[in-house]
């Protein structure tokens, strides 16, 4: 059983809909991440939370809104998306990697495949 | 500039043979880590192997080994005795100690194992 779960696994939404992606980690980690994976592109880091505080926001459009109520849960709220936002959205967790700990890896969830019509 | 470059979009290997997946990286940070992940069609990224910039020996994990050539800034993944279940996308990634939680990923290599 994976330590990081994501729901839903698949989502189809219209451009005017509002939906949320959920991520939960059971590994005792204190950092959580949202990535976007589009075809033939490197993974794009969207947001990072350390101890529930957002520490990275890589110029993500405001139609994506993250929420981290505690170290185990991470949400991505979606509002008025565009067709180009269709992608695989991956959640990951790790120990807090700031200040070293180069050997620590991230652990990924299975992703949510999002299609925006 | 790209931090991680994977120049092989697709690779084929005969079952039971070895295969090398290429990865080059770009950093000026003296302390960094290099990672390889496997992504099957199900979508989940699975951690395979890690190499630290100060490690003297190449990392090995079962059938996976990392050919680390620091001067060339390359970190190629070698899979020995390929199995059908090895068919997947493979991603090389790097984390620099100075940039905290930021991981940089390559575009990936699609590996197909032929029976």
Contacts between the chains, C-beta under 8 A, distances in Angstrom:
chain1	res1	chain2	res2	distance
A	2	B	44	6.7
A	31	B	101	5.7
A	33	B	101	7.2
A	40	B	9	7.9
A	40	B	107	6.4
A	41	B	107	6.6
A	42	B	2	8.0
A	42	B	4	7.1
A	42	B	104	7.5
A	42	B	105	4.6
A	42	B	106	6.0
A	42	B	107	5.3
A	42	B	108	7.9
A	43	B	91	7.2
A	43	B	103	7.8
A	43	B	105	4.1
A	45	B	102	6.5
A	45	B	103	6.9
A	48	B	101	4.9
A	48	B	102	7.7
A	50	B	101	6.8
A	55	B	100	7.2
A	55	B	101	6.7
A	56	B	101	6.6
A	56	B	102	6.9
A	88	B	43	5.9
A	90	B	43	7.5
A	90	B	45	6.6
A	92	B	45	7.5
A	94	B	101	7.3
A	96	B	101	7.5
A	97	B	95	6.8
A	97	B	100	6.0
A	97	B	101	4.7
A	98	B	100	4.2
A	98	B	101	6.4
A	99	B	100	7.7
A	100	B	31	7.7
A	100	B	97	5.5
A	102	B	31	6.1
A	102	B	32	6.4
A	102	B	33	3.9
A	102	B	52	5.7
A	102	B	53	7.4
A	102	B	95	6.4
A	102	B	97	5.4
A	103	B	33	6.0
A	103	B	50	5.8
A	103	B	52	6.0
A	105	B	35	5.8
A	105	B	47	4.7
A	105	B	50	6.3
A	106	B	47	7.5
A	106	B	103	6.4
A	107	B	47	6.9
A	108	B	37	7.6
A	108	B	44	5.7
A	108	B	45	3.8
A	108	B	46	7.6
A	109	B	44	6.7
A	110	B	42	6.2
A	110	B	43	5.1
A	110	B	44	4.4
A	111	B	43	3.9
A	111	B	44	6.7
A	113	B	43	7.1
